[in-house]
Amino acid sequence: MKLVTIILILWSGCNLFAQQLTFNLHAAGFNNPVGLKHANDNRLFVVEKAGLIKIIDAQQNVLTTPFLNIDNLVSNSGGERGLLGLAFHPNYASNGYFYVNYINNSGNTVISRFSTSTTNANVATANSELILLTINQPYGNHNGGDMAFGPDGYLYIATGDGGSGGDPENRSQDLTTLLGKLLRIDVNQATNGNNYGIPQDNPFINTPNALNEIWAYGLRNPWRFSFDTVNNTIWIADVGQNNIEEINAVNTTTAGINYGWRCYEGNAPYNTSGCPDPNTLQFPVAQYTHTGSGNFKCSITGGYVYRGAAFPNFIGKYFFADYCSDEVGILSFENNAWNMSFTPPLNNKGFTSFGEDSAGELYIVASLTGEVFKITDANLSVEETNKINIQLYPNPAKTEVNVRATNSSITLQKVLVYSADGKYLETNWGKNSSLITINTANLAKGLYFLEIYDSNNRIFTKKIAKN
C-alpha cells in the first residue's frame, strides 16, 4: 500500500507551475471518510460519516477496533448528514476530551464531548457523551460540521445556513439563529445552565436579540476551515450556490465578520434585498467558478496552509480541492496577489477533507474510494533524505550551525536558508565539501528551514531553531 504513488504536475492556466505534487497512499479501507485529525501524537484519526472514528497508527496500520462508534446516535439517512467533525481538546494528553459534530436521528446538529478510556488510549468511552449544543436543522443539507480549537483555546464551530437553496429564510444574516455562522465557545467554563461558556470578547455579547455564541456570520455551507497560526489567519472554504466557490481568509482576532451570504455568492450579487452596505462585508480572497475554471467543479473542500518541515516549496501555500472535479488546488500569494493553480484530476476520488499530522505534514481524504493520501513534493524526496545522513549541530543554534554529510561518498554544494513563512534569506556555498558552516548570529530567534543540495544536485530539507 505504501508503494502506491500518484505524481501530478500542478498547472496554473496554461503555464507549468514549477512543482510536482505526489499523492502517496497512506491508508485505505475506510467507509465514506469525511475528516482527518491528529491528537498531537503519532496517530491519525479518520472520521467516517456513518458515526465511526478510526485510528491510523505510526506504522500506517488501521486499527481494527474503532476509536469511537456512535453509529446508533448518528443519522444514516444519507445526503449531507452524518458524523461531520472532530476536534481534540488542547489539553487532550491530560484530560482525554475530544469533541464531535454530528447530525442526530432527528436531523439536528449535536456538538458533544466524549472522553478517552483511561486504560486504553486507542478507545473512547462511548457512554461518556456530554452534549454541549443542539441546533435545529430546518432542512437536510448545508450542515457545515467542521470544528477546531483556535490559538486562543476556544472551540470554533462552522454551521451551514440550514439548507434548501438560496437560504430562503435568510438565516445566514440573522443573528438570532446559529445557522450560517462561525461559533466560538469556551468548553472549559459551564455557565448559564449550559455545558460551555461564552468568551467575554465574543462580538455580539452585548447586542440585543443576537446570540452570544456567534463569532462570524454570512456563511452558506462552510466545508472545512483551519487556522494558520504563523500568519494569525483563519481560512474558511464556503460552498457556493449556483456557480462560485469561495475561499476566505481573515485575521483570527477579527470578530463580527459578515461574509456576505445570501447577499453575495463570492463577489457576485445573489440576493441583495435588505442587505447591508457592501463595504461592511468580507469578500473572499479567491474564488473559482463551476464552468469557467477548466474542468467542471461544484463544491470546494477547504484545507490548510502548509507549515510542515519536509517541503519548503509548500510553505505558506493554502491547499484545497473540489469534490466534483477531483482536482487539488494551491493558493499562493505572489506579487501582492493570490495565484490559484490546480492539478489534473485524480478521477473518482471525491475529496472531502484535508488533514495534518502533528508535524504539520498534509493529507487528503478520498470519500469515494475510502483512501487517505499523504501529499508530498516530488522535487524534494523525504526518502532520499532518509538514505543519506545529514547532521546539524548545534541545533538549536546561537551564532552558527554546521551542516555535515556523514556519508563519505557525498559532498555538499550549497545550503539555502528560508524563514518559517517560506521567505528566502541566503545561500551558503560549500564548494563540494562535506561540511558547510552557516552564520546564524544575525538571525532572529525562531524556526528556519535549510534546503541542502549535494554534489549530485539532490535536495534535502532540515529544520533548525535559533535561540
GIPEDA-V963997 format. One record per residue. N is the residue number from 1. RES is the residue in one letter. SS is DSSP state (a for helix, b for strand, c for the rest). PHI is phi as a letter, one per 40 degrees, with the letter a starting at -180 (* if undefined). BURIAL is b if it has 9 or more other C-alpha atoms within 8 Angstrom, else e. Layout:
# GIPEDA-V963997
n->{N	N}
res->{RES	RES}
ss->{SS	SS}
phi->{PHI	PHI}
burial->{BURIAL	BURIAL}
This chain:
# GIPEDA-V963997
n->{1	2	3	4	5	6	7	8	9	10	11	12	13	14	15	16	17	18	19	20	21	22	23	24	25	26	27	28	29	30	31	32	33	34	35	36	37	38	39	40	41	42	43	44	45	46	47	48	49	50	51	52	53	54	55	56	57	58	59	60	61	62	63	64	65	66	67	68	69	70	71	72	73	74	75	76	77	78	79	80	81	82	83	84	85	86	87	88	89	90	91	92	93	94	95	96	97	98	99	100	101	102	103	104	105	106	107	108	109	110	111	112	113	114	115	116	117	118	119	120	121	122	123	124	125	126	127	128	129	130	131	132	133	134	135	136	137	138	139	140	141	142	143	144	145	146	147	148	149	150	151	152	153	154	155	156	157	158	159	160	161	162	163	164	165	166	167	168	169	170	171	172	173	174	175	176	177	178	179	180	181	182	183	184	185	186	187	188	189	190	191	192	193	194	195	196	197	198	199	200	201	202	203	204	205	206	207	208	209	210	211	212	213	214	215	216	217	218	219	220	221	222	223	224	225	226	227	228	229	230	231	232	233	234	235	236	237	238	239	240	241	242	243	244	245	246	247	248	249	250	251	252	253	254	255	256	257	258	259	260	261	262	263	264	265	266	267	268	269	270	271	272	273	274	275	276	277	278	279	280	281	282	283	284	285	286	287	288	289	290	291	292	293	294	295	296	297	298	299	300	301	302	303	304	305	306	307	308	309	310	311	312	313	314	315	316	317	318	319	320	321	322	323	324	325	326	327	328	329	330	331	332	333	334	335	336	337	338	339	340	341	342	343	344	345	346	347	348	349	350	351	352	353	354	355	356	357	358	359	360	361	362	363	364	365	366	367	368	369	370	371	372	373	374	375	376	377	378	379	380	381	382	383	384	385	386	387	388	389	390	391	392	393	394	395	396	397	398	399	400	401	402	403	404	405	406	407	408	409	410	411	412	413	414	415	416	417	418	419	420	421	422	423	424	425	426	427	428	429	430	431	432	433	434	435	436	437	438	439	440	441	442	443	444	445	446	447	448	449	450	451	452	453	454	455	456	457	458	459	460	461	462	463	464	465	466	467}
res->{M	K	L	V	T	I	I	L	I	L	W	S	G	C	N	L	F	A	Q	Q	L	T	F	N	L	H	A	A	G	F	N	N	P	V	G	L	K	H	A	N	D	N	R	L	F	V	V	E	K	A	G	L	I	K	I	I	D	A	Q	Q	N	V	L	T	T	P	F	L	N	I	D	N	L	V	S	N	S	G	G	E	R	G	L	L	G	L	A	F	H	P	N	Y	A	S	N	G	Y	F	Y	V	N	Y	I	N	N	S	G	N	T	V	I	S	R	F	S	T	S	T	T	N	A	N	V	A	T	A	N	S	E	L	I	L	L	T	I	N	Q	P	Y	G	N	H	N	G	G	D	M	A	F	G	P	D	G	Y	L	Y	I	A	T	G	D	G	G	S	G	G	D	P	E	N	R	S	Q	D	L	T	T	L	L	G	K	L	L	R	I	D	V	N	Q	A	T	N	G	N	N	Y	G	I	P	Q	D	N	P	F	I	N	T	P	N	A	L	N	E	I	W	A	Y	G	L	R	N	P	W	R	F	S	F	D	T	V	N	N	T	I	W	I	A	D	V	G	Q	N	N	I	E	E	I	N	A	V	N	T	T	T	A	G	I	N	Y	G	W	R	C	Y	E	G	N	A	P	Y	N	T	S	G	C	P	D	P	N	T	L	Q	F	P	V	A	Q	Y	T	H	T	G	S	G	N	F	K	C	S	I	T	G	G	Y	V	Y	R	G	A	A	F	P	N	F	I	G	K	Y	F	F	A	D	Y	C	S	D	E	V	G	I	L	S	F	E	N	N	A	W	N	M	S	F	T	P	P	L	N	N	K	G	F	T	S	F	G	E	D	S	A	G	E	L	Y	I	V	A	S	L	T	G	E	V	F	K	I	T	D	A	N	L	S	V	E	E	T	N	K	I	N	I	Q	L	Y	P	N	P	A	K	T	E	V	N	V	R	A	T	N	S	S	I	T	L	Q	K	V	L	V	Y	S	A	D	G	K	Y	L	E	T	N	W	G	K	N	S	S	L	I	T	I	N	T	A	N	L	A	K	G	L	Y	F	L	E	I	Y	D	S	N	N	R	I	F	T	K	K	I	A	K	N}
ss->{c	c	c	c	b	b	b	b	b	b	b	b	c	c	b	b	b	b	b	b	b	b	b	b	b	b	b	c	c	c	c	c	b	b	b	b	b	c	c	c	c	c	c	b	b	b	b	b	c	c	c	b	b	b	b	b	c	c	c	c	c	b	c	c	c	c	c	b	b	c	c	c	c	b	c	c	c	c	c	c	c	c	b	b	b	b	b	b	c	c	c	a	a	a	a	c	b	b	b	b	b	b	b	b	c	c	c	c	b	b	b	b	b	b	b	b	c	c	c	c	c	c	c	b	b	b	b	b	b	b	b	b	b	b	b	c	c	c	c	c	c	c	c	c	c	c	b	b	b	c	c	c	c	c	b	b	b	b	c	c	c	c	c	c	c	c	c	c	c	c	c	c	c	c	c	c	c	c	c	c	b	b	b	b	b	b	c	c	c	c	c	c	c	c	c	c	b	c	c	c	c	c	c	c	c	c	c	c	c	c	c	c	c	b	b	b	b	c	c	c	c	b	b	b	b	b	b	b	c	c	c	c	b	b	b	b	b	b	c	c	c	c	c	b	b	b	b	b	b	b	b	c	c	c	c	c	b	b	c	c	c	c	c	b	b	c	c	b	b	c	c	c	c	c	c	c	c	a	a	a	c	c	c	c	c	b	b	b	b	c	c	c	c	c	c	c	c	c	c	b	b	c	c	c	b	c	c	c	c	c	c	a	a	a	c	c	c	b	b	b	b	b	c	c	c	c	c	b	b	b	b	b	b	b	c	c	b	b	b	b	b	b	b	c	c	c	c	c	c	c	b	b	b	b	b	b	c	c	c	c	c	b	b	b	b	b	c	c	c	c	b	b	b	b	b	b	b	c	c	c	c	a	a	a	a	a	a	c	c	b	b	b	b	c	c	c	b	c	c	b	b	b	b	b	b	c	c	c	c	c	c	b	b	b	b	b	b	b	b	c	c	c	c	b	b	b	b	b	b	b	b	b	b	c	b	b	b	b	b	c	c	c	c	c	c	b	b	b	b	b	b	b	b	b	c	c	c	c	b	b	b	b	b	b	b	b	c}
phi->{*	c	c	c	b	b	b	b	c	c	b	b	g	b	b	c	c	c	a	b	c	b	b	c	c	c	a	a	g	c	b	f	c	b	a	a	b	b	b	g	b	c	b	b	b	b	c	b	d	c	h	b	b	b	b	b	c	c	c	g	c	c	c	c	c	c	c	a	b	b	d	c	c	c	c	b	c	g	g	c	c	h	c	b	a	a	a	c	d	d	b	d	d	b	b	g	c	a	b	b	b	a	c	c	c	c	g	b	c	b	b	b	b	b	b	c	d	c	b	a	c	c	b	c	c	c	c	c	c	b	c	c	a	b	b	c	b	c	b	c	b	f	c	f	h	c	a	a	c	c	c	c	g	c	c	b	b	c	b	c	c	h	h	g	b	g	f	c	c	f	c	c	c	c	c	c	b	c	c	g	b	b	c	a	b	b	c	c	b	b	b	f	g	b	c	a	b	b	d	c	b	d	c	b	c	b	c	d	g	b	c	c	c	c	b	a	a	g	b	c	a	c	b	g	b	a	b	b	c	c	b	f	b	b	b	b	c	b	c	c	c	b	a	b	b	b	b	b	a	b	c	c	c	c	b	g	c	b	c	h	c	c	c	b	b	g	c	c	d	b	a	c	c	g	c	c	d	d	c	c	c	c	c	c	c	a	a	a	b	c	b	b	b	g	c	d	b	a	a	c	b	c	b	b	c	c	b	c	b	c	b	d	c	c	d	g	c	c	b	a	a	b	c	c	c	g	c	b	b	b	b	b	c	b	f	g	a	c	b	b	b	b	c	c	c	c	c	g	c	g	c	b	a	b	a	b	c	c	c	g	c	b	b	b	b	b	c	c	b	g	b	b	b	c	c	b	b	c	c	b	c	c	c	c	c	c	c	b	c	b	c	b	a	c	a	c	b	b	b	a	b	c	b	b	c	c	c	c	c	b	b	b	c	a	b	c	b	b	c	c	c	g	c	c	b	a	b	b	c	b	f	f	b	c	b	b	b	b	c	b	d	c	c	c	c	i	c	b	b	b	b	b	b	c	c	c	g	c	b	b	b	b	b	b	b	b	c}
burial->{e	e	e	e	b	e	b	b	b	b	b	b	e	e	e	e	b	e	b	b	b	b	b	b	b	b	b	b	e	b	e	b	b	b	b	b	b	b	b	e	e	b	b	b	b	b	b	b	b	b	b	b	b	b	b	b	b	e	e	e	e	b	b	e	e	b	b	b	b	b	b	e	e	b	b	b	e	e	e	e	b	b	b	b	b	b	b	b	b	e	e	b	e	e	e	b	b	b	b	b	b	b	b	b	b	e	b	b	b	b	b	b	b	b	b	b	b	e	e	e	e	e	b	b	b	b	e	e	b	e	b	b	e	b	e	e	b	e	e	b	b	b	b	b	b	b	b	b	b	b	e	e	e	b	b	b	b	b	b	b	b	b	b	b	e	e	b	e	e	e	b	b	b	e	b	e	e	b	b	b	b	b	b	b	b	b	b	e	e	b	b	e	e	e	b	b	b	b	b	e	e	b	b	b	b	e	e	e	e	b	b	b	b	b	b	b	b	b	b	b	b	b	b	b	b	b	b	b	e	e	e	b	b	b	b	b	b	b	b	b	e	e	b	b	b	b	b	b	b	e	e	b	e	e	b	b	b	b	b	b	b	b	b	b	b	b	e	e	e	e	e	b	e	e	e	e	e	e	e	e	b	e	b	b	b	b	b	b	b	b	b	e	b	e	e	b	b	b	b	b	b	b	b	b	b	b	b	b	b	b	b	b	e	b	b	b	b	b	b	b	b	b	b	b	b	b	b	b	b	b	b	b	b	e	e	e	e	b	e	b	b	b	b	b	e	e	e	e	b	b	b	b	b	b	b	b	b	b	e	b	b	b	b	b	b	b	b	b	b	b	b	b	b	b	b	b	b	b	e	b	b	b	e	e	b	e	e	b	b	b	b	b	b	e	b	b	b	b	e	b	b	b	b	b	b	b	e	e	e	b	b	b	b	b	b	b	b	b	b	b	b	b	e	e	e	e	e	b	e	b	e	b	b	b	b	b	b	b	e	b	e	e	e	e	e	e	b	b	b	b	b	b	b	b	b	e	e	e	b	b	b	b	b	b	b	b	e}
